[in-house]
Amino acid sequence: MLTVDFSRFPLAPGDRVLDLGCGGGRHAFECYRRGANVVALDQNAEEIAEVRKWFAAMEQAGEAPEGASAVAMEGNALALPFEDDHFDKIIISEVMEHIPDDKGVLTEMFRVLKPGGLLAVTVPRWLPEKICWALSDEYHEVEGGHIRIYRGDELLDKLKDAGLEPYGTHHAHALHSPYWWIKCAVGVDNDKALPVKAFHQLLVWDIVGTPVISTLTKAAERALNPVIGKSFVAYATKPHRAGAAGRGAADPATGGAQ
């Protein structure tokens, strides 16, 4: 289940891509399949070990084009172990709401992103997240949990303050909002509650169901995303330095703002 829309965030074979706070690796795997040279970085050693196993399995199965590469490593988002202007693309998905120094993370991403490079950042959307917080303290008052709720304009302003130029936004995962509202209402760890089990089955059908069911659920999600999409997704580019020659990254014009 991808949150980033790769029609708005185009990858070219050989692009250097950082998936920062990669978690289970879903975006890193997709970038690898598209022929990128991927670094998946997270502070969670167990998740990095699992992502490393999946990269190896993908290579063995021939799921990535020849020339693509994938590395999984532990690291600190506030002190990235890379040179300036190193990556063509950076993805940071559902991470910044966990980090107290979000401005510091943006500063580091700006540093390691090449001029003309693209950034995709996703965070929980304000309204669906606000409802979750109202329904359950347990949802966010946990170690490493969500410490803030972004409004879309606030996130875009922070991108601009870091020196980046936003070029598009959208919302994603509308069907996940009512699922989490139900979980917050009955207890976030109560997966046996009938409404939770029923809605979870709907989400499974959306991913692996028959073509007819999948078509229906995806159509419903597209219609509902502008209203209750669980994630807010923003795309930005790092400007070229004054006097720099030619644009080195893919033109993001396809990702026009919504």
C-alpha positions as CSV (number, residue, x, y, z in Angstrom):
1,M,0.0,0.0,0.0
2,L,1.8,3.1,-1.3
3,T,1.1,6.6,0.0
4,V,3.4,8.4,-2.5
5,D,2.0,8.8,-6.0
6,F,4.8,8.0,-8.4
7,S,3.1,9.8,-11.2
8,R,3.8,13.0,-9.2
9,F,7.1,11.9,-8.0
10,P,8.8,10.4,-11.1
11,L,11.8,8.1,-10.7
12,A,14.4,7.3,-13.4
13,P,16.5,4.2,-13.4
14,G,19.7,4.8,-11.5
15,D,18.2,7.6,-9.3
16,R,19.7,7.7,-5.8
17,V,16.7,7.5,-3.5
18,L,16.6,7.7,0.3
19,D,13.6,6.3,2.1
20,L,14.0,8.0,5.4
21,G,12.3,6.3,8.4
22,C,11.5,3.5,6.0
23,G,9.6,1.3,8.6
24,G,8.6,-1.9,6.9
25,G,10.1,-0.7,3.6
26,R,7.0,-0.4,1.3
27,H,8.2,2.7,-0.6
28,A,11.8,1.5,-0.7
29,F,10.7,-1.8,-2.3
30,E,8.7,0.1,-5.0
31,C,11.7,2.4,-5.8
32,Y,13.9,-0.7,-6.1
33,R,11.4,-2.3,-8.5
34,R,11.5,0.8,-10.6
35,G,15.3,0.6,-11.0
36,A,16.5,3.1,-8.4
37,N,19.6,2.8,-6.2
38,V,17.8,2.8,-2.8
39,V,18.9,3.5,0.7
40,A,16.3,2.5,3.3
41,L,17.2,4.1,6.6
42,D,15.5,3.7,10.0
43,Q,16.5,3.8,13.7
44,N,14.6,0.5,14.4
45,A,17.1,-2.3,14.1
46,E,14.5,-5.0,13.8
47,E,12.7,-3.3,10.9
48,I,16.0,-2.7,9.1
49,A,16.9,-6.4,9.5
50,E,13.5,-7.4,8.0
51,V,13.8,-4.8,5.1
52,R,17.3,-6.2,4.4
53,K,15.9,-9.7,4.1
54,W,13.2,-8.5,1.6
55,F,15.8,-6.7,-0.5
56,A,17.8,-9.9,-0.7
57,A,14.7,-11.9,-1.6
58,M,13.7,-9.4,-4.3
59,E,17.2,-9.6,-5.8
60,Q,17.1,-13.4,-5.9
61,A,13.7,-13.4,-7.5
62,G,14.7,-10.9,-10.2
63,E,12.1,-8.3,-9.1
64,A,14.4,-5.3,-9.7
65,P,16.0,-4.3,-13.0
66,E,19.7,-4.9,-13.7
67,G,21.8,-2.1,-12.3
68,A,19.4,-1.2,-9.4
69,S,20.7,-1.6,-5.9
70,A,19.2,-1.6,-2.4
71,V,20.8,-1.1,1.0
72,A,19.1,-1.1,4.4
73,M,20.8,0.6,7.3
74,E,20.2,2.0,10.8
75,G,20.7,5.8,11.1
76,N,19.6,9.0,12.8
77,A,17.4,11.4,10.7
78,L,19.0,14.3,12.5
79,A,22.5,13.3,11.5
80,L,22.4,11.6,8.1
81,P,25.6,9.8,7.2
82,F,25.7,11.1,3.7
83,E,27.5,13.9,1.8
84,D,25.8,17.1,0.7
85,D,23.8,16.9,-2.5
86,H,23.9,13.1,-2.5
87,F,20.3,12.0,-3.4
88,D,18.1,12.6,-6.4
89,K,14.9,11.8,-4.5
90,I,13.9,11.5,-0.8
91,I,10.8,10.0,0.7
92,I,9.8,10.5,4.3
93,S,6.4,8.9,4.9
94,E,4.5,9.0,8.2
95,V,7.6,9.9,10.1
96,M,7.7,13.7,10.9
97,E,4.8,13.5,13.3
98,H,6.9,11.4,15.6
99,I,10.0,13.6,15.7
100,P,10.3,16.6,18.1
101,D,12.8,18.4,15.9
102,D,11.0,18.3,12.6
103,K,12.8,21.4,11.4
104,G,16.1,19.6,12.0
105,V,15.0,16.7,9.9
106,L,14.0,19.1,7.1
107,T,17.4,20.8,7.3
108,E,19.2,17.4,7.0
109,M,17.0,16.3,4.0
110,F,17.7,19.6,2.3
111,R,21.4,19.1,2.8
112,V,21.6,15.7,1.3
113,L,19.2,16.3,-1.6
114,K,20.7,17.4,-4.9
115,P,19.7,20.7,-6.4
116,G,16.8,19.9,-8.6
117,G,16.0,16.8,-6.6
118,L,12.6,15.9,-5.3
119,L,11.2,15.3,-1.9
120,A,7.9,13.5,-1.0
121,V,6.6,13.9,2.6
122,T,3.5,12.3,4.0
123,V,1.9,12.9,7.4
124,P,-1.5,12.1,9.0
125,R,-4.1,14.6,7.9
126,W,-5.3,17.1,10.5
127,L,-9.1,16.2,10.7
128,P,-8.9,12.4,10.7
129,E,-6.0,12.6,13.1
130,K,-7.8,15.1,15.4
131,I,-10.7,12.7,15.6
132,C,-8.4,9.8,16.6
133,W,-6.8,11.9,19.3
134,A,-10.3,12.9,20.6
135,L,-11.5,9.3,20.7
136,S,-8.4,7.7,22.3
137,D,-5.4,8.9,24.4
138,E,-3.9,5.4,23.9
139,Y,-3.7,6.1,20.1
140,H,-1.0,8.7,20.4
141,E,0.2,8.8,24.1
142,V,2.7,5.9,23.6
143,E,6.5,5.8,23.5
144,G,7.5,7.0,20.0
145,G,3.9,7.9,19.1
146,H,2.5,10.9,17.4
147,I,3.5,14.2,19.1
148,R,1.9,16.7,16.7
149,I,-0.9,17.1,14.1
150,Y,0.0,19.0,11.0
151,R,-2.3,21.3,9.1
152,G,-1.5,21.2,5.4
153,D,-0.5,24.8,5.2
154,E,1.7,24.4,8.2
155,L,3.7,21.6,6.6
156,L,4.0,23.5,3.4
157,D,5.3,26.6,5.3
158,K,7.9,24.4,7.0
159,L,9.1,23.0,3.7
160,K,9.4,26.6,2.3
161,D,11.3,27.7,5.5
162,A,13.8,24.8,4.9
163,G,14.5,26.2,1.4
164,L,12.3,23.7,-0.5
165,E,9.7,24.6,-3.2
166,P,6.4,22.7,-2.9
167,Y,4.9,21.7,-6.2
168,G,1.9,19.5,-5.4
169,T,-0.3,18.0,-2.7
170,H,-3.0,15.4,-2.4
171,H,-4.7,13.1,0.2
172,A,-4.6,9.3,0.5
173,H,-6.1,6.3,2.2
174,A,-9.6,7.6,2.9
175,L,-10.8,4.0,3.8
176,H,-8.3,3.9,6.6
177,S,-9.8,6.9,8.5
178,P,-13.0,5.2,9.6
179,Y,-11.0,2.0,10.4
180,W,-8.9,3.9,12.8
181,W,-11.9,5.8,14.3
182,I,-13.5,2.5,15.0
183,K,-10.3,1.2,16.6
184,C,-9.9,4.3,18.7
185,A,-13.5,4.0,19.9
186,V,-13.3,0.3,20.9
187,G,-9.6,0.2,22.0
188,V,-6.6,0.5,19.7
189,D,-5.5,-3.0,20.6
190,N,-8.9,-4.6,20.5
191,D,-8.6,-6.3,17.1
192,K,-11.3,-8.9,17.9
193,A,-14.1,-6.4,18.1
194,L,-16.6,-7.2,15.3
195,P,-16.6,-3.7,13.6
196,V,-12.8,-3.8,13.6
197,K,-12.6,-7.2,12.0
198,A,-15.2,-6.4,9.4
199,F,-13.5,-3.1,8.4
200,H,-10.1,-4.8,8.3
201,Q,-11.5,-7.4,5.9
202,L,-12.7,-4.6,3.6
203,L,-9.1,-3.2,3.6
204,V,-7.7,-6.6,2.8
205,W,-10.2,-6.9,-0.1
206,D,-9.0,-3.5,-1.3
207,I,-5.5,-4.8,-1.6
208,V,-5.9,-8.5,-2.6
209,G,-9.6,-8.8,-3.5
210,T,-11.2,-9.8,-6.8
211,P,-10.8,-7.2,-9.6
212,V,-14.5,-6.2,-9.2
213,I,-14.2,-5.6,-5.4
214,S,-10.8,-3.9,-5.8
215,T,-12.2,-1.6,-8.5
216,L,-15.1,-0.7,-6.2
217,T,-13.0,0.0,-3.1
218,K,-10.5,2.0,-5.1
219,A,-13.2,4.1,-6.7
220,A,-14.7,4.8,-3.3
221,E,-11.3,5.8,-1.9
222,R,-10.6,8.1,-4.8
223,A,-14.0,9.8,-4.2
224,L,-13.5,10.1,-0.4
225,N,-9.8,11.1,-0.4
226,P,-10.4,14.8,-0.7
227,V,-12.9,14.6,2.3
228,I,-11.4,12.1,4.8
229,G,-8.1,11.0,3.3
230,K,-6.0,9.7,6.3
231,S,-2.7,11.0,4.9
232,F,-1.6,14.4,3.6
233,V,1.0,14.1,0.9
234,A,3.3,17.0,-0.2
235,Y,5.9,17.1,-2.9
236,A,8.7,19.7,-3.1
237,T,11.9,20.3,-5.0
238,K,15.3,21.7,-4.0
239,P,16.0,24.8,-6.1
240,H,19.1,25.0,-8.2
241,R,21.8,27.3,-6.9
242,A,22.1,30.7,-8.6
243,G,24.0,30.2,-11.9
244,A,23.8,26.4,-11.8
245,A,23.6,24.9,-15.3
246,G,20.6,22.9,-16.5
247,R,18.1,20.9,-14.5
248,G,19.4,17.6,-13.3
249,A,16.2,16.0,-11.9
250,A,13.0,14.9,-13.5
251,D,10.6,17.7,-14.2
252,P,7.9,17.5,-11.5
253,A,5.3,19.5,-13.4
254,T,3.1,16.3,-13.6
255,G,2.5,16.7,-9.9
256,G,0.5,19.9,-10.0
257,A,-1.0,21.0,-6.7
258,Q,-4.6,20.1,-5.7
